[in-house]
Amino acid sequence: MRAIKLKDYDTEEELLQEIRNTNNGRYQHRLRTVLLLKRGYKAQEIQKELLISSATYCSWIKKYNEHGKEV
């Protein structure tokens, strides 16, 4: 899998704050994916840690890159 470059919309602290402030579990999971990538984790490590498929990972990162952290 080719690495997807993450756009720099939010800081780690902003992502953590958003994760804490929402009750939407799927949205939290998506933001955790972005946060781990921002922290330097590799795609396979993130997928294993969060138990998500490579298709889900790619979809979430692409959506973040297009729209930021919108729900």
mmCIF file as Biopython writes it, N, C-alpha, C and O atoms, coordinates in Angstrom:
data_model
#
loop_
_atom_site.group_PDB
_atom_site.id
_atom_site.type_symbol
_atom_site.label_atom_id
_atom_site.label_alt_id
_atom_site.label_comp_id
_atom_site.label_asym_id
_atom_site.label_entity_id
_atom_site.label_seq_id
_atom_site.pdbx_PDB_ins_code
_atom_site.Cartn_x
_atom_site.Cartn_y
_atom_site.Cartn_z
_atom_site.occupancy
_atom_site.B_iso_or_equiv
_atom_site.auth_seq_id
_atom_site.auth_asym_id
_atom_site.pdbx_PDB_model_num
ATOM 1   N N  . MET A ? 1  ? 0.846   -1.181 0.000  1.0 0.0 1  A 1 
ATOM 2   C CA . MET A ? 1  ? 0.000   0.000  0.000  1.0 0.0 1  A 1 
ATOM 3   C C  . MET A ? 1  ? 0.892   1.245  0.000  1.0 0.0 1  A 1 
ATOM 4   O O  . MET A ? 1  ? 1.857   1.339  0.760  1.0 0.0 1  A 1 
ATOM 5   N N  . ARG A ? 2  ? 0.553   2.175  -0.852 1.0 0.0 2  A 1 
ATOM 6   C CA . ARG A ? 2  ? 1.284   3.439  -0.919 1.0 0.0 2  A 1 
ATOM 7   C C  . ARG A ? 2  ? 0.831   4.358  0.207  1.0 0.0 2  A 1 
ATOM 8   O O  . ARG A ? 2  ? -0.364  4.458  0.487  1.0 0.0 2  A 1 
ATOM 9   N N  . ALA A ? 3  ? 1.762   5.017  0.843  1.0 0.0 3  A 1 
ATOM 10  C CA . ALA A ? 3  ? 1.439   5.900  1.976  1.0 0.0 3  A 1 
ATOM 11  C C  . ALA A ? 3  ? 0.623   7.093  1.507  1.0 0.0 3  A 1 
ATOM 12  O O  . ALA A ? 3  ? 0.914   7.696  0.474  1.0 0.0 3  A 1 
ATOM 13  N N  . ILE A ? 4  ? -0.399  7.421  2.279  1.0 0.0 4  A 1 
ATOM 14  C CA . ILE A ? 4  ? -1.216  8.596  2.018  1.0 0.0 4  A 1 
ATOM 15  C C  . ILE A ? 4  ? -0.671  9.717  2.889  1.0 0.0 4  A 1 
ATOM 16  O O  . ILE A ? 4  ? -0.524  9.554  4.101  1.0 0.0 4  A 1 
ATOM 17  N N  . LYS A ? 5  ? -0.377  10.839 2.280  1.0 0.0 5  A 1 
ATOM 18  C CA . LYS A ? 5  ? 0.140   11.987 3.025  1.0 0.0 5  A 1 
ATOM 19  C C  . LYS A ? 5  ? -1.023  12.700 3.714  1.0 0.0 5  A 1 
ATOM 20  O O  . LYS A ? 5  ? -2.060  12.949 3.100  1.0 0.0 5  A 1 
ATOM 21  N N  . LEU A ? 6  ? -0.845  13.019 4.970  1.0 0.0 6  A 1 
ATOM 22  C CA . LEU A ? 6  ? -1.895  13.661 5.769  1.0 0.0 6  A 1 
ATOM 23  C C  . LEU A ? 6  ? -1.782  15.176 5.678  1.0 0.0 6  A 1 
ATOM 24  O O  . LEU A ? 6  ? -0.705  15.739 5.872  1.0 0.0 6  A 1 
ATOM 25  N N  . LYS A ? 7  ? -2.904  15.834 5.380  1.0 0.0 7  A 1 
ATOM 26  C CA . LYS A ? 7  ? -2.920  17.299 5.386  1.0 0.0 7  A 1 
ATOM 27  C C  . LYS A ? 7  ? -2.893  17.787 6.824  1.0 0.0 7  A 1 
ATOM 28  O O  . LYS A ? 7  ? -3.413  17.125 7.722  1.0 0.0 7  A 1 
ATOM 29  N N  . ASP A ? 8  ? -2.296  18.928 7.033  1.0 0.0 8  A 1 
ATOM 30  C CA . ASP A ? 8  ? -2.064  19.444 8.381  1.0 0.0 8  A 1 
ATOM 31  C C  . ASP A ? 8  ? -3.159  20.433 8.792  1.0 0.0 8  A 1 
ATOM 32  O O  . ASP A ? 8  ? -2.894  21.622 8.970  1.0 0.0 8  A 1 
ATOM 33  N N  . TYR A ? 9  ? -4.380  19.938 8.939  1.0 0.0 9  A 1 
ATOM 34  C CA . TYR A ? 9  ? -5.494  20.794 9.339  1.0 0.0 9  A 1 
ATOM 35  C C  . TYR A ? 9  ? -5.478  21.112 10.831 1.0 0.0 9  A 1 
ATOM 36  O O  . TYR A ? 9  ? -5.714  22.252 11.231 1.0 0.0 9  A 1 
ATOM 37  N N  . ASP A ? 10 ? -5.200  20.106 11.647 1.0 0.0 10 A 1 
ATOM 38  C CA . ASP A ? 10 ? -5.358  20.239 13.094 1.0 0.0 10 A 1 
ATOM 39  C C  . ASP A ? 10 ? -4.094  19.794 13.820 1.0 0.0 10 A 1 
ATOM 40  O O  . ASP A ? 10 ? -3.336  18.957 13.330 1.0 0.0 10 A 1 
ATOM 41  N N  . THR A ? 11 ? -3.887  20.370 14.994 1.0 0.0 11 A 1 
ATOM 42  C CA . THR A ? 11 ? -2.791  19.923 15.848 1.0 0.0 11 A 1 
ATOM 43  C C  . THR A ? 11 ? -3.229  18.658 16.586 1.0 0.0 11 A 1 
ATOM 44  O O  . THR A ? 11 ? -4.411  18.313 16.595 1.0 0.0 11 A 1 
ATOM 45  N N  . GLU A ? 12 ? -2.278  17.982 17.196 1.0 0.0 12 A 1 
ATOM 46  C CA . GLU A ? 12 ? -2.617  16.807 18.004 1.0 0.0 12 A 1 
ATOM 47  C C  . GLU A ? 12 ? -3.567  17.201 19.127 1.0 0.0 12 A 1 
ATOM 48  O O  . GLU A ? 12 ? -4.522  16.480 19.417 1.0 0.0 12 A 1 
ATOM 49  N N  . GLU A ? 13 ? -3.312  18.327 19.749 1.0 0.0 13 A 1 
ATOM 50  C CA . GLU A ? 13 ? -4.157  18.780 20.864 1.0 0.0 13 A 1 
ATOM 51  C C  . GLU A ? 13 ? -5.586  19.056 20.388 1.0 0.0 13 A 1 
ATOM 52  O O  . GLU A ? 13 ? -6.543  18.718 21.085 1.0 0.0 13 A 1 
ATOM 53  N N  . GLU A ? 14 ? -5.736  19.657 19.226 1.0 0.0 14 A 1 
ATOM 54  C CA . GLU A ? 14 ? -7.083  19.920 18.690 1.0 0.0 14 A 1 
ATOM 55  C C  . GLU A ? 14 ? -7.820  18.619 18.396 1.0 0.0 14 A 1 
ATOM 56  O O  . GLU A ? 14 ? -9.021  18.511 18.646 1.0 0.0 14 A 1 
ATOM 57  N N  . LEU A ? 15 ? -7.108  17.638 17.868 1.0 0.0 15 A 1 
ATOM 58  C CA . LEU A ? 15 ? -7.737  16.340 17.612 1.0 0.0 15 A 1 
ATOM 59  C C  . LEU A ? 15 ? -8.138  15.666 18.918 1.0 0.0 15 A 1 
ATOM 60  O O  . LEU A ? 15 ? -9.237  15.121 19.022 1.0 0.0 15 A 1 
ATOM 61  N N  . LEU A ? 16 ? -7.254  15.698 19.918 1.0 0.0 16 A 1 
ATOM 62  C CA . LEU A ? 16 ? -7.580  15.106 21.225 1.0 0.0 16 A 1 
ATOM 63  C C  . LEU A ? 16 ? -8.798  15.782 21.851 1.0 0.0 16 A 1 
ATOM 64  O O  . LEU A ? 16 ? -9.665  15.112 22.411 1.0 0.0 16 A 1 
ATOM 65  N N  . GLN A ? 17 ? -8.857  17.098 21.755 1.0 0.0 17 A 1 
ATOM 66  C CA . GLN A ? 17 ? -9.997  17.844 22.300 1.0 0.0 17 A 1 
ATOM 67  C C  . GLN A ? 17 ? -11.296 17.436 21.611 1.0 0.0 17 A 1 
ATOM 68  O O  . GLN A ? 17 ? -12.321 17.257 22.268 1.0 0.0 17 A 1 
ATOM 69  N N  . GLU A ? 18 ? -11.251 17.291 20.294 1.0 0.0 18 A 1 
ATOM 70  C CA . GLU A ? 18 ? -12.439 16.890 19.538 1.0 0.0 18 A 1 
ATOM 71  C C  . GLU A ? 18 ? -12.866 15.476 19.914 1.0 0.0 18 A 1 
ATOM 72  O O  . GLU A ? 18 ? -14.059 15.199 20.039 1.0 0.0 18 A 1 
ATOM 73  N N  . ILE A ? 19 ? -11.898 14.580 20.095 1.0 0.0 19 A 1 
ATOM 74  C CA . ILE A ? 19 ? -12.200 13.202 20.510 1.0 0.0 19 A 1 
ATOM 75  C C  . ILE A ? 19 ? -12.907 13.210 21.865 1.0 0.0 19 A 1 
ATOM 76  O O  . ILE A ? 19 ? -13.873 12.476 22.072 1.0 0.0 19 A 1 
ATOM 77  N N  . ARG A ? 20 ? -12.419 14.040 22.783 1.0 0.0 20 A 1 
ATOM 78  C CA . ARG A ? 20 ? -13.021 14.125 24.127 1.0 0.0 20 A 1 
ATOM 79  C C  . ARG A ? 20 ? -14.415 14.734 24.109 1.0 0.0 20 A 1 
ATOM 80  O O  . ARG A ? 20 ? -15.262 14.380 24.929 1.0 0.0 20 A 1 
ATOM 81  N N  . ASN A ? 21 ? -14.655 15.649 23.176 1.0 0.0 21 A 1 
ATOM 82  C CA . ASN A ? 21 ? -15.901 16.414 23.182 1.0 0.0 21 A 1 
ATOM 83  C C  . ASN A ? 21 ? -17.054 15.772 22.425 1.0 0.0 21 A 1 
ATOM 84  O O  . ASN A ? 21 ? -18.171 16.286 22.470 1.0 0.0 21 A 1 
ATOM 85  N N  . THR A ? 22 ? -16.816 14.665 21.733 1.0 0.0 22 A 1 
ATOM 86  C CA . THR A ? 22 ? -17.895 14.058 20.969 1.0 0.0 22 A 1 
ATOM 87  C C  . THR A ? 22 ? -18.324 12.733 21.592 1.0 0.0 22 A 1 
ATOM 88  O O  . THR A ? 22 ? -17.521 12.024 22.197 1.0 0.0 22 A 1 
ATOM 89  N N  . ASN A ? 23 ? -19.586 12.422 21.432 1.0 0.0 23 A 1 
ATOM 90  C CA . ASN A ? 23 ? -20.120 11.134 21.889 1.0 0.0 23 A 1 
ATOM 91  C C  . ASN A ? 23 ? -20.282 10.162 20.731 1.0 0.0 23 A 1 
ATOM 92  O O  . ASN A ? 23 ? -20.716 9.027  20.930 1.0 0.0 23 A 1 
ATOM 93  N N  . ASN A ? 24 ? -19.939 10.594 19.526 1.0 0.0 24 A 1 
ATOM 94  C CA . ASN A ? 24 ? -20.070 9.768  18.330 1.0 0.0 24 A 1 
ATOM 95  C C  . ASN A ? 24 ? -18.865 8.828  18.245 1.0 0.0 24 A 1 
ATOM 96  O O  . ASN A ? 24 ? -17.757 9.254  17.918 1.0 0.0 24 A 1 
ATOM 97  N N  . GLY A ? 25 ? -19.092 7.558  18.540 1.0 0.0 25 A 1 
ATOM 98  C CA . GLY A ? 25 ? -18.006 6.584  18.598 1.0 0.0 25 A 1 
ATOM 99  C C  . GLY A ? 25 ? -17.278 6.397  17.281 1.0 0.0 25 A 1 
ATOM 100 O O  . GLY A ? 25 ? -16.053 6.280  17.264 1.0 0.0 25 A 1 
ATOM 101 N N  . ARG A ? 26 ? -18.006 6.369  16.183 1.0 0.0 26 A 1 
ATOM 102 C CA . ARG A ? 26 ? -17.374 6.195  14.872 1.0 0.0 26 A 1 
ATOM 103 C C  . ARG A ? 26 ? -16.490 7.407  14.545 1.0 0.0 26 A 1 
ATOM 104 O O  . ARG A ? 26 ? -15.388 7.257  14.019 1.0 0.0 26 A 1 
ATOM 105 N N  . TYR A ? 27 ? -16.987 8.599  14.863 1.0 0.0 27 A 1 
ATOM 106 C CA . TYR A ? 27 ? -16.235 9.828  14.634 1.0 0.0 27 A 1 
ATOM 107 C C  . TYR A ? 27 ? -14.962 9.828  15.486 1.0 0.0 27 A 1 
ATOM 108 O O  . TYR A ? 27 ? -13.898 10.211 15.001 1.0 0.0 27 A 1 
ATOM 109 N N  . GLN A ? 28 ? -15.060 9.403  16.749 1.0 0.0 28 A 1 
ATOM 110 C CA . GLN A ? 28 ? -13.888 9.301  17.623 1.0 0.0 28 A 1 
ATOM 111 C C  . GLN A ? 28 ? -12.853 8.347  17.024 1.0 0.0 28 A 1 
ATOM 112 O O  . GLN A ? 28 ? -11.654 8.629  17.025 1.0 0.0 28 A 1 
ATOM 113 N N  . HIS A ? 29 ? -13.331 7.228  16.520 1.0 0.0 29 A 1 
ATOM 114 C CA . HIS A ? 29 ? -12.454 6.214  15.936 1.0 0.0 29 A 1 
ATOM 115 C C  . HIS A ? 29 ? -11.729 6.790  14.724 1.0 0.0 29 A 1 
ATOM 116 O O  . HIS A ? 29 ? -10.534 6.559  14.538 1.0 0.0 29 A 1 
ATOM 117 N N  . ARG A ? 30 ? -12.456 7.536  13.907 1.0 0.0 30 A 1 
ATOM 118 C CA . ARG A ? 30 ? -11.876 8.161  12.718 1.0 0.0 30 A 1 
ATOM 119 C C  . ARG A ? 30 ? -10.806 9.187  13.117 1.0 0.0 30 A 1 
ATOM 120 O O  . ARG A ? 30 ? -9.736  9.253  12.512 1.0 0.0 30 A 1 
ATOM 121 N N  . LEU A ? 31 ? -11.114 9.977  14.137 1.0 0.0 31 A 1 
ATOM 122 C CA . LEU A ? 31 ? -10.141 10.976 14.593 1.0 0.0 31 A 1 
ATOM 123 C C  . LEU A ? 31 ? -8.914  10.320 15.228 1.0 0.0 31 A 1 
ATOM 124 O O  . LEU A ? 31 ? -7.805  10.836 15.093 1.0 0.0 31 A 1 
ATOM 125 N N  . ARG A ? 32 ? -9.094  9.203  15.911 1.0 0.0 32 A 1 
ATOM 126 C CA . ARG A ? 32 ? -7.949  8.472  16.466 1.0 0.0 32 A 1 
ATOM 127 C C  . ARG A ? 32 ? -7.035  7.982  15.347 1.0 0.0 32 A 1 
ATOM 128 O O  . ARG A ? 32 ? -5.812  7.993  15.484 1.0 0.0 32 A 1 
ATOM 129 N N  . THR A ? 33 ? -7.639  7.553  14.239 1.0 0.0 33 A 1 
ATOM 130 C CA . THR A ? 33 ? -6.865  7.121  13.076 1.0 0.0 33 A 1 
ATOM 131 C C  . THR A ? 33 ? -5.985  8.262  12.582 1.0 0.0 33 A 1 
ATOM 132 O O  . THR A ? 33 ? -4.796  8.069  12.326 1.0 0.0 33 A 1 
ATOM 133 N N  . VAL A ? 34 ? -6.564  9.441  12.448 1.0 0.0 34 A 1 
ATOM 134 C CA . VAL A ? 34 ? -5.822  10.625 11.993 1.0 0.0 34 A 1 
ATOM 135 C C  . VAL A ? 34 ? -4.736  10.982 13.008 1.0 0.0 34 A 1 
ATOM 136 O O  . VAL A ? 34 ? -3.604  11.282 12.628 1.0 0.0 34 A 1 
ATOM 137 N N  . LEU A ? 35 ? -5.077  10.950 14.289 1.0 0.0 35 A 1 
ATOM 138 C CA . LEU A ? 35 ? -4.131  11.303 15.344 1.0 0.0 35 A 1 
ATOM 139 C C  . LEU A ? 35 ? -2.909  10.377 15.325 1.0 0.0 35 A 1 
ATOM 140 O O  . LEU A ? 35 ? -1.773  10.844 15.415 1.0 0.0 35 A 1 
ATOM 141 N N  . LEU A ? 36 ? -3.142  9.080  15.208 1.0 0.0 36 A 1 
ATOM 142 C CA . LEU A ? 36 ? -2.020  8.133  15.194 1.0 0.0 36 A 1 
ATOM 143 C C  . LEU A ? 36 ? -1.139  8.351  13.968 1.0 0.0 36 A 1 
ATOM 144 O O  . LEU A ? 36 ? 0.086   8.262  14.061 1.0 0.0 36 A 1 
ATOM 145 N N  . LEU A ? 37 ? -1.750  8.635  12.826 1.0 0.0 37 A 1 
ATOM 146 C CA . LEU A ? 37 ? -0.955  8.912  11.626 1.0 0.0 37 A 1 
ATOM 147 C C  . LEU A ? 37 ? -0.128  10.183 11.831 1.0 0.0 37 A 1 
ATOM 148 O O  . LEU A ? 37 ? 1.042   10.237 11.453 1.0 0.0 37 A 1 
ATOM 149 N N  . LYS A ? 38 ? -0.733  11.183 12.419 1.0 0.0 38 A 1 
ATOM 150 C CA . LYS A ? 38 ? -0.036  12.447 12.700 1.0 0.0 38 A 1 
ATOM 151 C C  . LYS A ? 38 ? 1.143   12.196 13.654 1.0 0.0 38 A 1 
ATOM 152 O O  . LYS A ? 38 ? 2.168   12.870 13.560 1.0 0.0 38 A 1 
ATOM 153 N N  . ARG A ? 39 ? 1.001   11.242 14.556 1.0 0.0 39 A 1 
ATOM 154 C CA . ARG A ? 39 ? 2.062   10.924 15.519 1.0 0.0 39 A 1 
ATOM 155 C C  . ARG A ? 39 ? 3.153   10.037 14.931 1.0 0.0 39 A 1 
ATOM 156 O O  . ARG A ? 39 ? 4.110   9.687  15.621 1.0 0.0 39 A 1 
ATOM 157 N N  . GLY A ? 40 ? 3.011   9.672  13.655 1.0 0.0 40 A 1 
ATOM 158 C CA . GLY A ? 40 ? 4.068   8.919  12.996 1.0 0.0 40 A 1 
ATOM 159 C C  . GLY A ? 40 ? 3.875   7.421  12.906 1.0 0.0 40 A 1 
ATOM 160 O O  . GLY A ? 40 ? 4.768   6.709  12.446 1.0 0.0 40 A 1 
ATOM 161 N N  . TYR A ? 41 ? 2.719   6.927  13.338 1.0 0.0 41 A 1 
ATOM 162 C CA . TYR A ? 41 ? 2.455   5.502  13.205 1.0 0.0 41 A 1 
ATOM 163 C C  . TYR A ? 41 ? 2.309   5.151  11.727 1.0 0.0 41 A 1 
ATOM 164 O O  . TYR A ? 41 ? 1.880   5.984  10.928 1.0 0.0 41 A 1 
ATOM 165 N N  . LYS A ? 42 ? 2.662   3.933  11.367 1.0 0.0 42 A 1 
ATOM 166 C CA . LYS A ? 42 ? 2.489   3.452  10.001 1.0 0.0 42 A 1 
ATOM 167 C C  . LYS A ? 42 ? 1.059   2.940  9.828  1.0 0.0 42 A 1 
ATOM 168 O O  . LYS A ? 42 ? 0.396   2.561  10.794 1.0 0.0 42 A 1 
ATOM 169 N N  . ALA A ? 43 ? 0.601   2.938  8.579  1.0 0.0 43 A 1 
ATOM 170 C CA . ALA A ? 43 ? -0.772  2.525  8.270  1.0 0.0 43 A 1 
ATOM 171 C C  . ALA A ? 43 ? -1.096  1.158  8.867  1.0 0.0 43 A 1 
ATOM 172 O O  . ALA A ? 43 ? -2.142  0.985  9.491  1.0 0.0 43 A 1 
ATOM 173 N N  . GLN A ? 44 ? -0.210  0.195  8.678  1.0 0.0 44 A 1 
ATOM 174 C CA . GLN A ? 44 ? -0.470  -1.153 9.184  1.0 0.0 44 A 1 
ATOM 175 C C  . GLN A ? 44 ? -0.552  -1.182 10.710 1.0 0.0 44 A 1 
ATOM 176 O O  . GLN A ? 44 ? -1.347  -1.934 11.274 1.0 0.0 44 A 1 
ATOM 177 N N  . GLU A ? 45 ? 0.248   -0.387 11.364 1.0 0.0 45 A 1 
ATOM 178 C CA . GLU A ? 45 ? 0.200   -0.313 12.830 1.0 0.0 45 A 1 
ATOM 179 C C  . GLU A ? 45 ? -1.143  0.259  13.286 1.0 0.0 45 A 1 
ATOM 180 O O  . GLU A ? 45 ? -1.740  -0.234 14.242 1.0 0.0 45 A 1 
ATOM 181 N N  . ILE A ? 46 ? -1.606  1.286  12.608 1.0 0.0 46 A 1 
ATOM 182 C CA . ILE A ? 46 ? -2.885  1.921  12.957 1.0 0.0 46 A 1 
ATOM 183 C C  . ILE A ? 46 ? -4.032  0.947  12.737 1.0 0.0 46 A 1 
ATOM 184 O O  . ILE A ? 46 ? -4.914  0.813  13.586 1.0 0.0 46 A 1 
ATOM 185 N N  . GLN A ? 47 ? -4.016  0.272  11.602 1.0 0.0 47 A 1 
ATOM 186 C CA . GLN A ? 47 ? -5.081  -0.689 11.297 1.0 0.0 47 A 1 
ATOM 187 C C  . GLN A ? 47 ? -5.147  -1.800 12.332 1.0 0.0 47 A 1 
ATOM 188 O O  . GLN A ? 47 ? -6.229  -2.206 12.755 1.0 0.0 47 A 1 
ATOM 189 N N  . LYS A ? 48 ? -3.987  -2.284 12.732 1.0 0.0 48 A 1 
ATOM 190 C CA . LYS A ? 48 ? -3.934  -3.351 13.738 1.0 0.0 48 A 1 
ATOM 191 C C  . LYS A ? 48 ? -4.382  -2.835 15.099 1.0 0.0 48 A 1 
ATOM 192 O O  . LYS A ? 48 ? -5.158  -3.494 15.791 1.0 0.0 48 A 1 
ATOM 193 N N  . GLU A ? 49 ? -3.897  -1.661 15.483 1.0 0.0 49 A 1 
ATOM 194 C CA . GLU A ? 49 ? -4.241  -1.064 16.780 1.0 0.0 49 A 1 
ATOM 195 C C  . GLU A ? 49 ? -5.732  -0.784 16.910 1.0 0.0 49 A 1 
ATOM 196 O O  . GLU A ? 49 ? -6.331  -1.038 17.954 1.0 0.0 49 A 1 
ATOM 197 N N  . LEU A ? 50 ? -6.334  -0.253 15.832 1.0 0.0 50 A 1 
ATOM 198 C CA . LEU A ? 50 ? -7.744  0.167  15.889 1.0 0.0 50 A 1 
ATOM 199 C C  . LEU A ? 50 ? -8.700  -0.856 15.275 1.0 0.0 50 A 1 
ATOM 200 O O  . LEU A ? 50 ? -9.910  -0.636 15.224 1.0 0.0 50 A 1 
ATOM 201 N N  . LEU A ? 51 ? -8.143  -1.975 14.811 1.0 0.0 51 A 1 
ATOM 202 C CA . LEU A ? 51 ? -8.948  -3.056 14.235 1.0 0.0 51 A 1 
ATOM 203 C C  . LEU A ? 51 ? -9.820  -2.563 13.082 1.0 0.0 51 A 1 
ATOM 204 O O  . LEU A ? 51 ? -11.029 -2.794 13.057 1.0 0.0 51 A 1 
ATOM 205 N N  . ILE A ? 52 ? -9.188  -1.886 12.136 1.0 0.0 52 A 1 
ATOM 206 C CA . ILE A ? 52 ? -9.900  -1.414 10.948 1.0 0.0 52 A 1 
ATOM 207 C C  . ILE A ? 52 ? -9.219  -1.977 9.703  1.0 0.0 52 A 1 
ATOM 208 O O  . ILE A ? 52 ? -8.031  -2.302 9.719  1.0 0.0 52 A 1 
ATOM 209 N N  . SER A ? 53 ? -9.990  -2.086 8.632  1.0 0.0 53 A 1 
ATOM 210 C CA . SER A ? 53 ? -9.454  -2.601 7.374  1.0 0.0 53 A 1 
ATOM 211 C C  . SER A ? 53 ? -8.639  -1.521 6.671  1.0 0.0 53 A 1 
ATOM 212 O O  . SER A ? 53 ? -8.731  -0.339 7.000  1.0 0.0 53 A 1 
ATOM 213 N N  . SER A ? 54 ? -7.854  -1.945 5.712  1.0 0.0 54 A 1 
ATOM 214 C CA . SER A ? 54 ? -7.080  -0.970 4.940  1.0 0.0 54 A 1 
ATOM 215 C C  . SER A ? 54 ? -8.009  -0.071 4.130  1.0 0.0 54 A 1 
ATOM 216 O O  . SER A ? 54 ? -7.704  1.104  3.925  1.0 0.0 54 A 1 
ATOM 217 N N  . ALA A ? 55 ? -9.138  -0.606 3.667  1.0 0.0 55 A 1 
ATOM 218 C CA . ALA A ? 55 ? -10.107 0.211  2.919  1.0 0.0 55 A 1 
ATOM 219 C C  . ALA A ? 55 ? -10.704 1.300  3.803  1.0 0.0 55 A 1 
ATOM 220 O O  . ALA A ? 55 ? -10.853 2.443  3.372  1.0 0.0 55 A 1 
ATOM 221 N N  . THR A ? 56 ? -11.045 0.945  5.035  1.0 0.0 56 A 1 
ATOM 222 C CA . THR A ? 56 ? -11.594 1.926  5.981  1.0 0.0 56 A 1 
ATOM 223 C C  . THR A ? 56 ? -10.543 2.981  6.304  1.0 0.0 56 A 1 
ATOM 224 O O  . THR A ? 56 ? -10.837 4.176  6.309  1.0 0.0 56 A 1 
ATOM 225 N N  . TYR A ? 57 ? -9.332  2.543  6.570  1.0 0.0 57 A 1 
ATOM 226 C CA . TYR A ? 57 ? -8.233  3.464  6.861  1.0 0.0 57 A 1 
ATOM 227 C C  . TYR A ? 57 ? -8.076  4.470  5.721  1.0 0.0 57 A 1 
ATOM 228 O O  . TYR A ? 57 ? -8.055  5.679  5.953  1.0 0.0 57 A 1 
ATOM 229 N N  . CYS A ? 58 ? -7.966  3.973  4.507  1.0 0.0 58 A 1 
ATOM 230 C CA . CYS A ? 58 ? -7.779  4.853  3.341  1.0 0.0 58 A 1 
ATOM 231 C C  . CYS A ? 58 ? -8.949  5.817  3.181  1.0 0.0 58 A 1 
ATOM 232 O O  . CYS A ? 58 ? -8.754  7.002  2.914  1.0 0.0 58 A 1 
ATOM 233 N N  . SER A ? 59 ? -10.144 5.311  3.341  1.0 0.0 59 A 1 
ATOM 234 C CA . SER A ? 59 ? -11.336 6.146  3.211  1.0 0.0 59 A 1 
ATOM 235 C C  . SER A ? 59 ? -11.337 7.277  4.239  1.0 0.0 59 A 1 
ATOM 236 O O  . SER A ? 59 ? -11.613 8.426  3.896  1.0 0.0 59 A 1 
ATOM 237 N N  . TRP A ? 60 ? -11.031 6.956  5.494  1.0 0.0 60 A 1 
ATOM 238 C CA . TRP A ? 60 ? -11.046 7.963  6.555  1.0 0.0 60 A 1 
ATOM 239 C C  . TRP A ? 60 ? -9.963  9.017  6.354  1.0 0.0 60 A 1 
ATOM 240 O O  . TRP A ? 60 ? -10.207 10.204 6.572  1.0 0.0 60 A 1 
ATOM 241 N N  . ILE A ? 61 ? -8.778  8.597  5.943  1.0 0.0 61 A 1 
ATOM 242 C CA . ILE A ? 61 ? -7.696  9.560  5.729  1.0 0.0 61 A 1 
ATOM 243 C C  . ILE A ? 61 ? -8.016  10.446 4.523  1.0 0.0 61 A 1 
ATOM 244 O O  . ILE A ? 61 ? -7.774  11.652 4.562  1.0 0.0 61 A 1 
ATOM 245 N N  . LYS A ? 62 ? -8.546  9.868  3.473  1.0 0.0 62 A 1 
ATOM 246 C CA . LYS A ? 62 ? -8.919  10.666 2.297  1.0 0.0 62 A 1 
ATOM 247 C C  . LYS A ? 62 ? -10.007 11.681 2.647  1.0 0.0 62 A 1 
ATOM 248 O O  . LYS A ? 62 ? -9.943  12.832 2.216  1.0 0.0 62 A 1 
ATOM 249 N N  . LYS A ? 63 ? -11.007 11.258 3.426  1.0 0.0 63 A 1 
ATOM 250 C CA . LYS A ? 63 ? -12.069 12.185 3.835  1.0 0.0 63 A 1 
ATOM 251 C C  . LYS A ? 63 ? -11.507 13.320 4.684  1.0 0.0 63 A 1 
ATOM 252 O O  . LYS A ? 63 ? -11.901 14.475 4.519  1.0 0.0 63 A 1 
ATOM 253 N N  . TYR A ? 64 ? -10.595 12.998 5.583  1.0 0.0 64 A 1 
ATOM 254 C CA . TYR A ? 64 ? -9.977  14.033 6.404  1.0 0.0 64 A 1 
ATOM 255 C C  . TYR A ? 64 ? -9.205  15.011 5.524  1.0 0.0 64 A 1 
ATOM 256 O O  . TYR A ? 64 ? -9.288  16.225 5.713  1.0 0.0 64 A 1 
ATOM 257 N N  . ASN A ? 65 ? -8.461  14.483 4.573  1.0 0.0 65 A 1 
ATOM 258 C CA . ASN A ? 65 ? -7.684  15.341 3.682  1.0 0.0 65 A 1 
ATOM 259 C C  . ASN A ? 65 ? -8.570  16.256 2.828  1.0 0.0 65 A 1 
ATOM 260 O O  . ASN A ? 65 ? -8.159  17.361 2.474  1.0 0.0 65 A 1 
ATOM 261 N N  . GLU A ? 66 ? -9.758  15.808 2.504  1.0 0.0 66 A 1 
ATOM 262 C CA . GLU A ? 66 ? -10.675 16.603 1.683  1.0 0.0 66 A 1 
ATOM 263 C C  . GLU A ? 66 ? -11.485 17.607 2.499  1.0 0.0 66 A 1 
ATOM 264 O O  . GLU A ? 66 ? -11.748 18.719 2.041  1.0 0.0 66 A 1 
ATOM 265 N N  . HIS A ? 67 ? -11.880 17.210 3.716  1.0 0.0 67 A 1 
ATOM 266 C CA . HIS A ? 67 ? -12.852 18.012 4.471  1.0 0.0 67 A 1 
ATOM 267 C C  . HIS A ? 67 ? -12.433 18.362 5.891  1.0 0.0 67 A 1 
ATOM 268 O O  . HIS A ? 67 ? -13.197 19.003 6.613  1.0 0.0 67 A 1 
ATOM 269 N N  . GLY A ? 68 ? -11.249 17.960 6.306  1.0 0.0 68 A 1 
ATOM 270 C CA . GLY A ? 68 ? -10.873 18.193 7.694  1.0 0.0 68 A 1 
ATOM 271 C C  . GLY A ? 68 ? -11.648 17.252 8.614  1.0 0.0 68 A 1 
ATOM 272 O O  . GLY A ? 68 ? -12.011 16.148 8.210  1.0 0.0 68 A 1 
ATOM 273 N N  . LYS A ? 69 ? -11.895 17.676 9.817  1.0 0.0 69 A 1 
ATOM 274 C CA . LYS A ? 69 ? -12.530 16.786 10.808 1.0 0.0 69 A 1 
ATOM 275 C C  . LYS A ? 69 ? -14.047 16.870 10.833 1.0 0.0 69 A 1 
ATOM 276 O O  . LYS A ? 69 ? -14.659 16.591 11.865 1.0 0.0 69 A 1 
ATOM 277 N N  . GLU A ? 70 ? -14.663 17.246 9.730  1.0 0.0 70 A 1 
ATOM 278 C CA . GLU A ? 70 ? -16.126 17.278 9.681  1.0 0.0 70 A 1 
ATOM 279 C C  . GLU A ? 70 ? -16.689 15.894 9.989  1.0 0.0 70 A 1 
ATOM 280 O O  . GLU A ? 70 ? -16.081 14.875 9.660  1.0 0.0 70 A 1 
ATOM 281 N N  . VAL A ? 71 ? -17.838 15.874 10.614 1.0 0.0 71 A 1 
ATOM 282 C CA . VAL A ? 71 ? -18.512 14.614 10.935 1.0 0.0 71 A 1 
ATOM 283 C C  . VAL A ? 71 ? -19.056 13.998 9.667  1.0 0.0 71 A 1 
ATOM 284 O O  . VAL A ? 71 ? -19.663 12.928 9.712  1.0 0.0 71 A 1 
#
